[in-house]
């Protein structure tokens, strides 16, 4: 398999799909630079959107063929914030150590060169993983694997189980505004009753990106980010 998985016993049995799980919980907040706003002629800062992403999978062509049938394609459940990205209707079951499983794991599109699964710490624990590494998406070398079951077949994912590092997407103009470059680290300060600061927010720059921070559900819930508008992204 070109994308790092092997085919297990082919099966047409699908996992229970009755429980629909929302994959991306979106909290949109307007972020204003007070100091900049006070200066005549200086525009306000860009609008920051914070996205809390639930567990999900990214899939490659080869694994899609095994799990959903040769030539199958991802179908759009709903568009995501970044242009061209979407939550698909397709879901799988992931089986971790000691045969623990999570069903209805949604796949996000479009397809990628290699498959990976992004989990929060509590998801990993419930699957039986003692620990999973915190990585940027796509950096899966040396990470744990798992068994993935789809409606048409089953694969053994050799690696690709990660906890996604908190990161911020932005375009070059937004990067210039904040004075950051690709790979820099920023801070996300969240106020409110559960006030906290995330120190290692990885900067990812692309001309087609819109300004938003991605964190997982554990991070979002712990900081109570959905309960406050007191949020600040700083260099």
Secondary structure as UniProt FT lines:
FT   TURN            2..3
FT   STRAND          5..7
FT   STRAND          24..28
FT   HELIX           34..37
FT   TURN            40..41
FT   STRAND          49..53
FT   STRAND          56..58
FT   HELIX           61..68
FT   TURN            70..71
FT   STRAND          76..79
FT   TURN            83..84
FT   STRAND          86..95
FT   HELIX           97..99
FT   STRAND          101..109
FT   STRAND          116..118
FT   HELIX           121..127
FT   STRAND          134..135
FT   TURN            137..138
FT   TURN            141..142
FT   STRAND          144..149
FT   STRAND          154..164
FT   STRAND          167..170
FT   HELIX           172..178
FT   TURN            182..183
FT   STRAND          185..190
FT   TURN            193..194
FT   STRAND          196..205
FT   TURN            207..208
FT   STRAND          212..216
FT   HELIX           217..223
FT   HELIX           225..227
FT   STRAND          231..234
//
